[in-house]
Amino acid sequence: MNWIQAVEIFATVTGVAYVVLEVLQKNAMWVVGILTGLACAVSFGAQHVWASMGLNIYYMAMSVYGLVAWRKAGRQAGEGVIHLRKPAAWVMPVSAAAFVAGSLLLTLVLRTAGDAAPVLDASATMLSVIATWWLAQSYLMQWMLWVVADLLSVTLCISTGQYWMAALYAVYVASAVYGYFHWKQKGHYV
């Protein structure tokens, strides 16, 4: 086993822990998210999958933001409750526009940078950026974005030979489906 495979296995283990904590809406997920993001960034960087590497650096930053935001929401509504928020009317159209524009622009940049799979990498990255923002805001529909983004990421990882990472994203797909129904059943709007 080489060091890249060891990093992928570490990312897989911490990534599974992260998604379990996410479904249960535990603040500890954000701390585990920092470790997972770091390991994934290293793995994707080693494979020259630049947007996914950058995305995982973004995940680390969003983990800090999410931890602060969720702690504040927990104090306001009580611990142990799955807190849901309804997105404002502008969130969906702005998110869709950001996805399209961001994917197009990022594809151009990634082609120039020699990315291994620029269109797939850009699309998965932009969906994941938006889904992470929605997660930090506790929008229920973030789970549907994750299903699509994670399916794209499974394909990306298989195409670049990152089979441990593909397995992690496959777990993420199943977890996102479960997470949606769990949050829908147990969640309360604040």
Secondary structure, DSSP 8 states (H G I E B T S, - for coil): --HHHHHHHHHHHHHHHHHHHHHTT-THHHHHHHHHHHHHHHHHHHTT-HHHHHHHHHHHHHHHHHHHHHHHHHHHH-TTSEEE----TTHHHHHHHHHHHHHHHHHHHHHHHT-SSHHHHHHHHHHHHHHHHHHHTT-TTHHHHHHHHHHHHHHHHHHTT-HHHHHHHHHHHHHHHHHHHHHHHHEEE-
